[in-house]
Amino acid sequence: MLFQEVINDLPSLVYLTMASDGDEAASILNRIELLPDVIFLDMNMPIKNGFEYLKEMKHNKKLQSLPVIILSTSTHPSVVNEAYEQGAHLYIRKPNDFLNFKKIVQYVLAINWKGSLSQPPREEFLLNSFPGERA
């Protein structure tokens, strides 16, 4: 719900489709013709968690080139490394405050994903705060 509030609060028009779990996400993405520019994937989804669905996406020819942004409360190195190894493009630790979360989402949405489908270097993969504010 917080993610939806962030999207609704952005100054630009963003079309958001939400899924409550990995199976629903798979169903939506497999039946639509026009794919989204980017996928925000929560690691803690029920039924099929984020890792399971990310792996499924990366083995699906239709979906494998979609940029995937991981959302998680965990920044445990093993979790972040697994997301990187499975082909995610960025990993966002969900911030505690709305404004910081909004800035991070706005930053991610401003990236030209069509021109930049490769993963960033590992040291730029994890976003804990708005990139312009990192030390």
Residue, then its C-alpha position, 0 to 999 in steps of 0.5 A: m500500500l505504501f508503494q501505491e501511495v508513493i506512485n500516486d504522489l509522484p508528479s509524473l503519470v505512472y501507470l501501476t498494475m499491482a499483484s498480490d503474489g508471484d502467481e498473480a504477477a505471472s498471470i498478469l505479465n503472461r497475458i498482456e502484450l505491452l510489457p511494463d518499463v520496469i517491475f518492482l518486485d517485493m521479496n516477501m510475497p505470499i505463495k511465490n516469493g520474490f526470489e522464486y518469481l525472479k527466477e521464473m521471469k529470467h527463464n521466460k523469453k518474453l520477460q527475461s529482459l524486463p528490468v527488475i527492482i527488488l523491494s525488501t526490508s532485508t539488506h542481509p548480504s546473502v539476500v542482496n547477493e542472491a538477487y544480484e546473481q539472479g539478474a535483478h537490476l537494483y535492490i531497494r531497502k524499503p526506507n522507513d519514511f515516505l519522503n525518502f521512499k518517494k525520492i528513491v522510486q522517483y530516481v528509479l523511474a527516471i532511469n532510461w531502462k530501455g537504453s540500460l538493461s545491464q546490471p550496475p556494478r555490485e557496489e551500486f546495486l543496493l539503494n539504502s537511500f536516495p542516491g543523490e544523498r549517498a556519501 
